Amino acid sequence: GSRRQTMTTNLVAQLVFTLTLLPALAPDGIVTNVGSSSHLRAAAMLRPHLLQDETPDRSLGAYAESKLGLMHCSRLLTAAGISCVDCHHGLVWTSMLSSRFPTAVASFLERTPIIRRRFFRDPDLAAETIITAGLDASPPVTRQLYVVDSTFICKGLRLAPESSQPNAIAHTWHNLLRPSID
């Protein structure tokens, strides 16, 4: 899809959905955001023009920025006293991912699950990781929590420093999110 579609689906819609459900969140409830290690490739300051950019997201740059932006949302929610966990479920074999490979390679991986599973997760295992992340976190979550392959990491090596920089988080809120939900 386009960069606009990517940013709208993976960032803006997620925030609107979360904000809509917040009144129903139990006091000990936890918001679990589905992240991606692609956030490591994102620029520190997200580019607001991506919300209007109809160019196809071939490099997955908008995808990376949307996932970093979602981590910024988690930091904002945590700062507001809402328990939040970012979860990266591993690289999942989906139609979007398989389309990034040459047809012969994708076909081979489809026919050989034993090989495919050495590099990629199946969607059911990814879903299990996300659910586990939300259930295993102990509220209140007052620090940045990131789950990779069912392991909790706090400000570890797999996090982009930009995911917790106050100026980057403020930029995301003021220049992308707030204008999109107002």
C-alpha positions in Angstrom: 0.0 0.0 0.0 0.9 3.7 0.0 2.9 5.4 2.7 -0.3 7.2 3.8 -2.1 3.9 4.1 0.8 2.4 6.1 0.9 5.3 8.5 -2.8 5.5 8.9 -3.3 1.7 9.5 -0.2 1.1 11.7 -0.1 4.3 13.7 -3.1 6.6 13.6 -5.8 3.9 13.6 -4.1 2.1 16.5 -4.0 5.3 18.6 -7.7 6.1 17.8 -8.7 2.5 18.6 -6.8 2.6 21.9 -8.1 6.0 22.9 -11.6 4.8 22.1 -11.3 1.8 24.4 -9.4 3.5 27.3 -12.6 4.3 29.2 -13.4 0.6 29.3 -9.8 -0.5 30.4 -9.8 -2.0 33.9 -7.6 -0.3 36.4 -5.1 -3.2 36.2 -5.4 -3.5 32.4 -2.5 -3.3 30.0 -2.4 -1.9 26.5 -0.3 -4.1 24.3 1.0 -2.5 21.1 2.3 -4.7 18.3 5.7 -3.5 17.4 8.5 -4.5 15.0 12.2 -4.5 15.0 11.9 -2.3 11.8 11.5 0.6 14.2 15.3 0.4 14.4 15.5 1.7 10.8 13.2 4.7 11.4 14.4 8.3 11.5 14.3 9.8 15.0 11.8 12.5 13.9 8.9 11.0 12.0 7.9 12.7 8.8 4.4 14.2 8.9 4.1 14.3 5.1 3.9 10.5 5.1 0.3 10.9 6.2 -0.5 12.4 2.7 2.0 10.5 0.6 0.4 8.2 -1.9 3.7 6.7 -3.0 3.9 3.0 -2.5 5.9 2.0 0.6 8.3 -0.2 -1.3 11.3 0.3 1.1 9.0 -0.1 4.1 10.3 3.2 5.5 6.8 4.3 6.4 6.2 1.0 8.1 9.4 1.4 10.2 8.3 5.0 11.1 4.8 3.8 12.0 6.2 1.2 14.4 8.5 3.8 16.0 5.5 6.1 16.3 3.6 3.4 18.0 6.4 3.1 20.5 6.1 6.8 21.1 2.3 6.3 21.7 3.2 3.7 24.4 5.6 6.2 26.1 2.8 8.8 26.1 0.3 6.4 27.6 2.8 5.2 30.2 3.5 8.8 31.1 -0.3 9.3 31.6 -0.3 6.4 34.1 -1.6 3.7 31.6 0.2 0.4 31.7 1.6 -0.3 28.2 3.8 -2.9 26.6 5.4 -3.0 23.1 5.6 -6.4 21.7 7.7 -7.6 18.7 6.5 -11.1 17.8 9.3 -11.9 15.5 9.4 -11.9 11.7 6.0 -13.4 10.6 5.5 -15.2 7.3 2.6 -13.3 5.8 1.5 -12.5 2.3 3.0 -9.0 2.7 6.4 -10.5 3.6 6.3 -13.3 1.0 5.6 -10.7 -1.7 9.0 -9.1 -0.9 10.8 -12.2 -2.1 11.3 -13.4 -5.6 8.5 -15.8 -6.6 10.7 -18.9 -6.7 12.0 -18.2 -3.1 8.5 -17.5 -1.7 7.2 -20.6 -3.4 10.1 -22.7 -2.0 9.5 -21.4 1.5 5.7 -22.1 1.2 6.4 -25.7 0.3 9.0 -26.3 3.0 7.6 -25.2 6.3 10.5 -26.8 8.2 13.0 -24.4 6.5 10.6 -21.5 6.6 10.1 -21.8 10.4 13.8 -21.5 11.0 13.6 -17.9 9.8 10.0 -16.8 10.2 7.2 -17.4 12.6 3.7 -18.6 11.7 0.9 -16.2 12.5 -0.5 -18.4 15.3 2.8 -18.3 17.2 3.0 -14.5 16.7 -0.4 -14.1 18.1 0.5 -16.3 21.1 3.6 -14.0 21.7 1.4 -10.9 21.7 -1.2 -12.4 24.1 1.6 -13.6 26.4 3.2 -10.2 26.5 0.0 -8.6 27.7 -0.8 -11.3 30.2 2.7 -11.6 31.7 3.3 -7.9 32.3 2.6 -6.9 35.9 0.7 -3.6 36.2 1.4 -0.9 36.8 4.0 -0.7 34.0 5.9 2.5 34.8 8.9 2.0 32.5 9.5 1.1 28.9 8.7 -2.6 28.3 9.5 -4.3 25.1 8.9 -8.0 24.5 10.9 -9.9 21.8 10.1 -13.5 21.3 8.4 -13.7 24.8 11.4 -12.1 26.6 10.9 -8.8 28.4 13.6 -6.3 27.6 13.9 -3.0 29.4 15.9 -0.4 27.5 17.9 -3.2 26.0 20.0 -3.4 22.8 17.0 -4.1 20.6 15.4 -0.8 21.2 16.1 2.3 19.2 17.2 5.2 21.5 14.6 7.3 19.6 11.8 5.2 21.1 12.2 7.0 24.4 13.6 10.4 23.5 11.3 13.1 24.8 11.8 15.5 21.9 11.1 12.7 19.3 8.0 11.7 21.3 6.8 15.3 21.5 7.4 15.7 17.7 5.3 12.6 16.9 2.5 13.8 19.1 2.4 17.5 17.9 3.2 16.9 14.3 1.5 13.6 13.4 -0.9 12.3 16.0 -2.7 15.2 17.4 -3.5 16.8 14.0 -4.7 13.4 12.8 -7.2 12.8 15.7 -8.4 16.4 16.2 
